[in-house]
Structures are given as C-alpha cells and as structure tokens.
Amino acid sequence: MTDSRGGPSPAPVSAMPTYADQLMAVALVAAGQDLVTRHVLSSEQLNTAVGAVVSLVGVAWAVFAAHPGRPSPIVALLAMLRRAPKAEQARWNAAIEAAAAALVPRIEAAIDARIRAKAGVLAGPIDAIANHEIAAVAGAAETAVTLPQS
C-alpha cells in the first residue's frame, strides 16, 4: 500500500489483537443470551448490539494506541475512583467482584455448549482448556479494575 505521496503507508500503530475482539464478542453474546431467552431481544438484535460494541471498543483501542501519551478511559476512571471515599471504593470493588462471579459461569456455560456441540470426543480437554483461559482472563480483568485497598 502507498500513502498520498506515493511512498509506503506506515503500518497501523497497534490494532486490537484479533483474538481479543473475538473473545469480547463471544463473551458479550454469551452474557446477552438471557435477554434472548426471555424474548427481550432477538438474536439478530443481540448480534447487532455486540457488533456495535466491539466496533466502538476497536475504534477506542486504535485512538489510544495512536496516542500513547493519552491515558486510556479505564485509567482515567480508576484515577477518579481512587479519589473517592473508601466506602465508595469498597462498593466499586464489590460490584466488580459480583459482576465477575455472575458473568464468568454464564460465559463458560455458553462456550461449553458450543464446544460440546462441535468438538465430539475432544470436548472434555478443549472445555477444560477454555474454562482455564476464561478464568485467567476474568481474573486479570477483575484485578485490572479493582481498586487497591490500603
């Protein structure tokens, strides 16, 4: 590819890793399945919403990757929360913990169902690996947004 001056185009600064947007999409669809089963949303509406969220996150990722000096929104949010009273910080941490406790099993169950439907004999080992990775990602995400209590 070439730029407007005829020279080679620079590579993108840092695009969101492909696996990250796919994992985010799967997690959001899994989390939203309850809305589909309760007929609040159709599958098409859920998929459209998930696509929009993943696109917005991708755009935000690209903007902040292109300007590494600018703090990311989560860094700004955590800085603001660290200035909040300790009781508010504790409520924030409790909400994060509750969200992780509620979402992780639902994400695992949704992914487990897809694995069992497609993996046949290998479903057990693949399921165990997937659950381990989901738990690791969830733990890292929870740690990243949990405020340290002094």
N, C-alpha and C positions, 0 to 999 in steps of 0.2 A: 504494500500500500504506500501511497505517496501523499505528502501534505500539499497545501496550496502553492508552495514554492517549487514543487517537483522533487523535493528530497524525500527520504524515507520518513514515514509517520512514526512518531515516538510510540513505544508500547504503552498501553494503559498503565497508570501508576500502580494500582493494585485493585484488581477486581475481586469481588466477593468469591471465595472458593466455590466451585460448582457443588461440591458435596454439602456445603453449608446451606445454600438456598434450597436444595432438595430435601435436606433433613428438616429445615424450617417448614417447608410446605407439607411434608408428611406429618410433622408434629401438629401443625395448625389444623389440618384436615382431621386428624385423629381427635384432637381436642374439640372440634366442632361437630363430630358425629352425633353427639347427644342432641344437638339442635335439629339435625336432620331426622333422627328417630322420633323426636317429639313434634315433628312437622312445623317447626318454627321457620326453618329454611329448607329449600330444596337442595339436592346435591349440586345442581348447577350453580345456585346462588352461593353455596359454600365455596365451591371451587373458584368462582369469580372473585369472591372476597379474599380468599387465600392468595390467589394470583396477584391481586392488587397490593396486599400487604407485603408479599415477597418482593414485588417490584419496587415499592416505596423503600423497603429496607435496602435493596440493592442500590438504589439511587443515593440514599443517605450514605451507604458504605463508600460509594465512589467519590462523593463530595468530600467526605472526611479523609479518604485515602489520598485525594489530590491535594489536600491542605493539611499536612500532618501537624502543623503548628496549632491548628484549631482544636480545642478539646471536643471530644465526641459528646453527643447528648447524654449518654449514660454517665460520663464523668462529671458533666455539669450538674446532672440531677443528684448524683451521690454527694458532690460537694455541697449542694444546697441542703440536702438531708442531714449532713454531718453538723450543720449549724443549728439544726432543730433541737428542741429539748430532748433529753434522754428518753422520756416516756414515748415521744413520737418515733424516735429511732427504734425503740423496742417494738412498737406496733408495726413499723415497717418490716423489721426482721421477722416478726411472727407471721405477717401476711405473706412474705416471700416463702417462708417455710411451709405454710399451709398450701400455697399455690403449688409448690413442688410436690408435696405429699398427695395432692389431688390430681395433678396432671400426669406425673410420671407413670402411675399404674394404668391410666387410660391410654397413654401413648404406647406403652408396652403392649397392652391388650390389642390395640388396633394393628400394630405392626406384627404381633404374634399371629393374629388371624391371617394376615396376608402371607406370612412365611409358611404357615401350615397349609394354606391353600395351594402354594406353588412349589414348595421345596421337597415334598414327599418324604423319603427316607432321611434326608439330611435336615429335616425340620428341627429336630432336637438340638443338635450342635449349633446350627445357624441361629436359632432362637436364643440360646444361651449367650452367644457372642453379641447378638443385637441387644439383648437386655443389659449386658455388661456395659456396652458402649452408651446406651441410653442413660444408664445410671451415672456413668462417668461425666457425660456431657451435662446432665441435670445438676450434678454436684458442683461442677465447675461454674455453671451459670448461677447457681444459688450462692456460691461463695463470692462470685464477682459482684453481686448486687446486695450482699448482706453487709450492713454497717458494723464495723468493729466496735464492740462494747468495752469501754475502759472501766 
